[in-house]
């Protein structure tokens, strides 16, 4: 089913409640964006302690900048030489923040070990979470884009917009 068909179906389901329809529409738009990005990896980065959203995003921006610098070297300031990345923020059941990143492996740098680089750069920050690296699930190859897109967008409701727009320019 295409996006426009899905939106029409949703609109008829949520005709009574415009807020629910708007949230579902945004969720569908995120899912479409994720599918178009066609990411290679699903990365989860946790925080060691409960920090506010602003500090968490600053840490993520720093990590992304350092990852890009490691991959591309001095040309990291060139927007053409940056990883394609969709960062999402999520709140856990215990009200702590963590990030999910969808990352596209650069074709020009196929030999780069992104898993190792992400781990090093996140661990170098004082907010990194120890739980992130306890198992191999923190860095996974994307095999089921539909499942991952639905998982990432599960907290899209009300005023909550999980896409971290501040990090899209990195």
LINQUI-V514569 format. One record per residue. N is the residue number from 1. RES is the residue in one letter. OMEGA is omega in radians with two decimals (none if undefined). Layout:
# LINQUI-V514569
<<N;RES;OMEGA> <N;RES;OMEGA>>
This chain:
# LINQUI-V514569
<<1;X;3.13> <2;X;-3.11> <3;X;-3.10> <4;X;3.09> <5;X;3.14> <6;X;3.12> <7;X;3.11> <8;X;3.12> <9;X;3.11> <10;X;-3.11> <11;X;3.13> <12;X;3.11> <13;X;-3.03> <14;X;-3.08> <15;X;-3.10> <16;X;-3.05> <17;X;-3.11> <18;X;-3.13> <19;X;3.11> <20;X;3.14> <21;X;-3.13> <22;X;3.13> <23;X;3.13> <24;X;3.10> <25;X;3.12> <26;X;3.12> <27;X;3.11> <28;X;3.11> <29;X;3.06> <30;X;-3.13> <31;X;3.09> <32;X;3.14> <33;X;3.13> <34;X;3.14> <35;X;3.11> <36;X;3.14> <37;X;3.10> <38;X;-3.08> <39;X;3.11> <40;X;-3.04> <41;X;3.06> <42;X;-3.03> <43;X;3.08> <44;X;3.12> <45;X;-3.13> <46;X;3.10> <47;X;-3.06> <48;X;-3.12> <49;X;-3.08> <50;X;3.10> <51;X;3.11> <52;X;-3.05> <53;X;-3.13> <54;X;3.14> <55;X;3.11> <56;X;-3.13> <57;X;3.07> <58;X;3.13> <59;X;3.13> <60;X;3.12> <61;X;3.12> <62;X;3.13> <63;X;-3.12> <64;X;3.13> <65;X;-3.12> <66;X;3.08> <67;X;3.12> <68;X;3.14> <69;X;3.11> <70;X;-3.09> <71;X;-3.00> <72;X;3.14> <73;X;-3.06> <74;X;-3.08> <75;X;-3.12> <76;X;3.12> <77;X;3.10> <78;X;-3.07> <79;X;3.11> <80;X;-3.13> <81;X;3.08> <82;X;3.08> <83;X;2.98> <84;X;-3.00> <85;X;3.01> <86;X;-3.13> <87;X;3.10> <88;X;3.10> <89;X;-3.12> <90;X;3.07> <91;X;-3.13> <92;X;3.12> <93;X;3.12> <94;X;3.06> <95;X;3.08> <96;X;-3.10> <97;X;2.94> <98;X;-3.07> <99;X;2.93> <100;X;3.11> <101;X;2.98> <102;X;-2.97> <103;X;3.06> <104;X;3.10> <105;X;3.12> <106;X;-3.13> <107;X;-3.11> <108;X;-3.09> <109;X;-3.08> <110;X;-3.11> <111;X;-3.10> <112;X;3.12> <113;X;-3.10> <114;X;3.13> <115;X;-3.12> <116;X;-3.11> <117;X;3.11> <118;X;-3.13> <119;X;-3.13> <120;X;-3.05> <121;X;3.12> <122;X;3.12> <123;X;3.13> <124;X;-3.14> <125;X;-3.10> <126;X;-3.14> <127;X;-3.04> <128;X;-3.14> <129;X;3.12> <130;X;-3.08> <131;X;-3.08> <132;X;-2.97> <133;X;3.14> <134;X;3.13> <135;X;-3.08> <136;X;-3.09> <137;X;-3.09> <138;X;-3.13> <139;X;-3.05> <140;X;3.00> <141;X;3.11> <142;X;3.10> <143;X;-3.10> <144;X;-3.06> <145;X;3.12> <146;X;3.14> <147;X;3.14> <148;X;3.13> <149;X;3.11> <150;X;3.13> <151;X;-3.10> <152;X;-3.06> <153;X;-3.07> <154;X;-3.14> <155;X;3.06> <156;X;3.14> <157;X;3.12> <158;X;3.13> <159;X;-3.09> <160;X;3.08> <161;X;-2.98> <162;X;-3.14> <163;X;-3.11> <164;X;-3.06> <165;X;-3.12> <166;X;-3.08> <167;X;-3.09> <168;X;-3.13> <169;X;-3.12> <170;X;none>>
